[in-house]
């Protein structure tokens, strides 16, 4: 009897272990590494990549600094100080320049990529935020205050401004170079801006949804993905009309969303402490899992060329700030 009980317990343990192993192997993202960011306190905002030098730029908002991380060696190679609440960051490979948008003073700081020296600044009055680089048009677009500034990437001069009905959060550029889609949560809308006309031409609304911050553009499938925080949900809209195709509940306090075209997935990074993974199955997206991170880790960057998702994890308790490297596994 004792032997039978022992065998039964061992069998149960084996089944439990097997179930855990299966669950872990089935996870849509695997933690590959945590790259320590050093003495970085407070909130961390957006990221950008310099693929040629394998460098990731990390906007360390609460630390008033920009971290420069070698993503191959998994180490910080330099930290740039003297910033004021850096939020957005963009890298222009054509001009080899890094642009950092500062919320504290509204300045866009410009650094040379080769030696990380400061080579310029553009004053945008206040709350400079998200940055997008249009390499084809040689332009840098920056959301700030209640407008969208367009900078010439060659001269560094401000060449245009578009007024908006509130502060712009995440925005995406139409590959044709004509349209810009902008989350404006204060106005409860997605603003559609015509760059050729230099003004907003449409305002898309999603009834019953508020606080739209992250955004991703899937031009191949003709849709725009916007994440709302109240209630937490992803809205997928048709690019041609702004009509909502579907709403999907998601994790809370999201600030970034990225499309993984190779796997027909998208990733929602949530400050609630998860990355939620959605996958296209039978022509519809479904959640395939929430991968735990840490509370407050709500920004990151998916780099298709490296086939990795990076998540910025702020300092929490005894855990120092780190850049998490998540492996999405082999494509189907």
Helices and strands as residue ranges (DSSP letters): H 2-25, E 30-36, E 47-50, E 55-60, G 61-63, E 65-70, E 75-80, E 86-92, E 97-102, E 107-112, E 118-123, E 131-134, E 139-144, E 147-152, E 158-163, E 171-173, E 179-184, G 185-187, E 189-194, E 199-204, E 210-218, E 223-230, E 232-238, E 244-249, E 254-260, G 261-263, E 265-270, E 274-281, E 284-292, E 299-303, E 308-313, E 322-327
